[in-house]
Amino acid sequence: MGKIYSINVSAGKGVPKENVAKAVLVKGHGIKDDAHAGTPVRQVSLLDMESVRGQIADAAAKKATVQIRPGIYAENLTTEGLTLAALKIGDLLRVGKTAVLQISKIGKECHSRCAIYHQVGDCIMPKKGIFAEVLEGGEIAVGDSIELY
């Protein structure tokens, strides 16, 4: 079982997301008031904190000026303790008390190299990020459990 390390939202696309303490997952839509909500197949994006920490170490070794943190990759949920790489399309995740996500996409196309790629030489979202659709909504908060359902 894992937990939500960070919840990240933004009003616009193409920008890093800001951390929030709570959010509402809306059935068939995504996170309420997030710019990427309503996108078919990619309603909610997830990235594991373990991968983010690895990228932080890479950036430090290369003396990159970019500050790597949860939300910088525009992921909605940064998780910890859940092996996202083991998930496959169709798997269900219970998030918090009532929400259910269904994995809908593995990885992301990188249309243009982001600032992180240029400064560090790599970006983990295309390889490590996963996407889900909201089957059951509900309020979620940092620290809530996230587990295979």
C-alpha positions in Angstrom: 0.0 0.0 0.0 1.2 3.5 -0.8 0.2 7.0 0.0 -0.4 10.3 -1.7 2.8 12.3 -1.2 1.6 15.4 -3.0 -1.5 16.6 -4.8 -0.7 19.1 -7.6 -3.0 21.3 -9.7 -2.8 24.2 -12.1 -5.2 26.6 -13.8 -3.3 26.4 -17.1 -1.6 23.8 -19.2 2.1 23.8 -19.9 3.1 25.0 -16.5 4.3 23.2 -13.3 1.5 22.4 -10.9 1.2 23.8 -7.4 0.9 21.6 -4.3 -2.4 21.6 -2.4 -3.4 19.8 0.7 -6.8 18.5 -0.6 -8.6 18.0 -3.9 -11.8 16.5 -5.2 -11.7 13.7 -7.8 -14.7 14.1 -10.1 -16.1 10.9 -11.8 -15.3 10.9 -15.5 -13.5 14.2 -15.3 -10.4 14.4 -13.1 -9.4 16.7 -10.3 -11.8 19.6 -9.9 -10.4 22.9 -11.2 -7.3 21.4 -12.7 -6.4 22.4 -16.3 -6.0 18.8 -17.5 -9.3 17.6 -16.1 -11.8 16.4 -18.7 -9.1 15.1 -21.0 -10.1 11.6 -22.3 -7.8 8.9 -21.1 -5.5 11.3 -19.2 -7.9 12.7 -16.5 -5.4 12.2 -13.7 -1.6 11.8 -14.0 0.6 10.0 -11.4 4.3 9.9 -10.8 6.1 8.2 -7.9 8.2 10.2 -5.5 11.0 7.6 -5.7 11.5 8.6 -9.3 11.4 12.3 -8.5 14.1 11.8 -5.8 16.3 10.1 -8.4 15.9 13.0 -10.7 16.7 15.4 -7.9 20.0 13.5 -7.4 20.7 13.6 -11.1 20.1 17.4 -11.2 22.3 18.0 -8.1 25.1 15.9 -9.7 24.9 18.1 -12.8 24.6 21.3 -10.8 21.4 22.1 -12.7 19.6 25.3 -11.7 16.1 23.8 -12.1 14.3 23.1 -8.8 12.8 19.6 -9.0 9.9 19.0 -6.7 6.5 17.3 -6.8 4.3 19.0 -9.5 7.2 20.2 -11.6 6.4 17.4 -14.2 2.7 18.5 -14.2 1.6 15.3 -12.4 -1.6 15.5 -10.4 -0.6 12.9 -7.8 2.9 12.2 -6.6 2.8 8.8 -4.8 5.1 7.1 -2.4 5.4 3.4 -1.6 3.3 2.2 -4.6 5.2 0.7 -7.5 3.6 2.5 -10.4 5.9 0.7 -12.9 4.1 -2.6 -12.0 0.7 -1.3 -12.9 -0.9 -2.0 -16.3 -3.8 -0.6 -18.3 -7.1 -1.6 -16.7 -5.7 -1.9 -13.1 -7.8 -0.2 -10.5 -6.5 2.0 -7.6 -8.4 3.0 -4.5 -7.5 6.5 -3.5 -8.5 7.8 -0.1 -11.8 6.5 1.3 -14.1 6.5 -1.8 -12.2 7.4 -5.1 -11.4 4.7 -7.7 -9.0 5.3 -10.6 -8.5 3.0 -13.6 -5.1 3.1 -15.3 -5.6 4.2 -18.9 -2.2 5.1 -20.2 1.4 4.3 -19.5 4.0 7.0 -20.3 3.6 10.3 -22.1 4.7 11.7 -25.4 7.2 14.5 -24.9 6.3 17.0 -27.7 9.1 19.4 -26.9 12.0 19.0 -24.5 11.1 20.7 -21.3 13.4 22.9 -19.2 14.2 19.9 -16.9 15.3 17.8 -19.9 17.6 20.6 -21.1 19.2 21.2 -17.7 19.4 17.7 -16.5 19.5 15.7 -19.7 16.4 13.7 -19.0 12.8 14.0 -18.0 11.1 11.1 -16.2 7.4 11.8 -17.0 7.5 10.2 -20.5 8.9 7.0 -19.0 7.6 6.9 -15.5 4.3 8.8 -15.6 1.0 7.0 -15.8 -2.5 8.2 -16.4 -5.9 7.2 -15.1 -9.6 7.8 -15.5 -11.8 8.6 -12.5 -14.4 5.8 -12.0 -15.6 6.9 -8.6 -15.0 10.4 -7.2 -14.3 11.7 -3.8 -12.2 14.0 -1.7 -8.6 13.1 -1.3 -5.8 14.6 0.8 -2.1 14.4 1.1 -1.2 11.3 3.2 -4.3 9.3 2.1 -3.7 5.7 1.1 -3.5 4.7 -2.5 -3.5 1.0 -3.3 -4.4 -1.7 -5.9 -8.1 -2.3 -5.7 
